[in-house]
Amino acid sequence: MSKYTHHWRTVFNKMRSPCPAGTVGLIFSRTGFTNAAVSLSYFSLPQAILMWNGAELKYALE
């Protein structure tokens, strides 16, 4: 595991502790997400993080 990944895992573990189980995070990106961003979103379990890209936003707003 790289230093970078370890750092973010620590950050996310600290962030998730005070959140109630029903908390949902929303992240929007017009151009999509990197593989690293998607991987980091898995560290937030059991909280859900919804990652919407441009096509999904367009569909939701129509």
N, C-alpha and C positions, 0 to 999 in steps of 0.2 A: 504494500500500500504506500502510495506516495505521501510526502509531507502535506501536499495540497489537499488530498482526499482526507487524510487524518484530521487536518484543521477543520474542514467543513463538517465532518462527521461529529466532531466535538461541538461545533456551533449548533448544529441541528439537534443534537441530544440535549443541549441546554435549553434550546427554544421549545422543544416539545414537552418538557416536564410540566410547566405550569398550565398547559392548554387542556381544556376539557376534551373528552373523547369525541364530542360532537362537532369539534372545530373543523372548518373547511377552509383551505387556502385556495385562492384563485390567482393564476399567473397568466397573463396575456402576452402573446408575441405575434407580431404581424408576419414575421419571416420564418417562424419555427423555432425549435429548441435544439441545442447541441446534445450529443449523447451524454456528455458530462452533466448537463442540467437535468436531464431525465433521470439519470442514475442518482443524483443527489436528492431528487424528489422522493425516492424510495426510503430515504433515511428518516422521513417524517412520520412513518407508521407509528401508531394507529391512526393518526390524523390523515385526512385525505387532502391531496393537493391536485386541483384540476388545472391542467395546462392546455390552454386553448390556442390554436394557431389561427392565422388569418382566415383560412377557408371556414373553419368552425365558427369564428366570430361572425363572418358574413352570413352564414346560414342561420345562426341564432337571431340575427337582427332583421332578417327578411320576414 
